[in-house]
């Protein structure tokens, strides 16, 4: 098999899902592609009270709890304010999570929070 040139530099490829202070759940393009979400119009949101984890699965428009998956450019979003408020899962700043597909349950599960690296600033020397 011949080598294939990599031309997709400049963007991330790890599937990630973010929760925004506005109550929106964002899904990056990698997660959409890897987990086959681009073909869906509706999703359902799940919460495991024991582990405090969120999951996303496919849904039909007429199912109870179905939420529209809003596809846009290089990602998608879900309006989830009521879900997040109900489970007291609101965030003050946008929080990103790694995620994986649970094949048995057919759910995308949000895993550990991605901790942002703190920027170290150089001390400013006053001008004498």
Buried (B, 14 or more C-beta within 10 A) or exposed (E): EEEEEEEEEEEEEEBBBBBBEBBBBBBBBBBBEBBEBEEBEBBBBBBEEEEEBBBBBBBEEEEEEBBBBBBEEEBBBBEBEEBBEEBEBEBEEEBBBBBBBEEEEEBBBBEEEEEEEEEEEEEEEEEE
